[in-house]
Amino acid sequence: MARRPRRTIDQTQTLRERIVNILRESIIKGNLKPGERVAESDLAEKYGISRTPIREAFRQLETEGFLKVIPRRGAEVTSLTEEDVREFYEVKSLLESYAAKVATEKLTEKDIKRLETLNQSMERFAKNGDMKGFFKADNDFHDIFIQKCGNDKLCNIIQNLLQQFQRFRIASFVIKGRMEVSVEQHKDIIKACCDRNPGLVEQLVKRNAAHSAKLLAQQFQKSSEEGLRRVSP
């Protein structure tokens, strides 16, 4: 019986990047479940590569909060909790809204035009159901405020936080209607920027984060209730 051919890795990316993208997408889509073990040996065999780039990918995904690497046992998919979501969005809301408030008076007309263009792209991605494109455009939208606030230390703290908890943010966009609401909220933020109203921008950015937190909390509650119904006699 002929052996099944090994799946190949896209050579336009490094092996680490490709493994990171494959595993991250599998976790987000639910193909890899919370608590499920991810074995180096299985991935090495599946893609016909050494374990070194796989270990590097595991370390990156652990930093992003997708995996937990256990010495001598490999890695397993981390679980999301309602408390994790609440704490993340509380910190994100405070830091990002402050950065946006400070940045508002420093934005140029070109920056505001860029915000408008990105939000138009997000609207198009939402209509097409392109979550990957939407997520990148949303990142770029908020990154304008982070970069323009002029505080390098704050910038680094926010970027590290967002990288570690990327999973929460992606998960929020999967919820029905979330992308469309975000686009409308961004329109309000852009208008407040045009009016040079830093206090309002701060409030609106906080509202944007709070909406994501609320939706994810509801999703956790719904999942918990469904789990209880399944185990009830």
Beta strands, then each sheet from edge to edge (+ up, - down):
strand 1: 37-38
strand 2: 67-70
strand 3: 74-77
sheet 1: 1+ 3- 2+
end
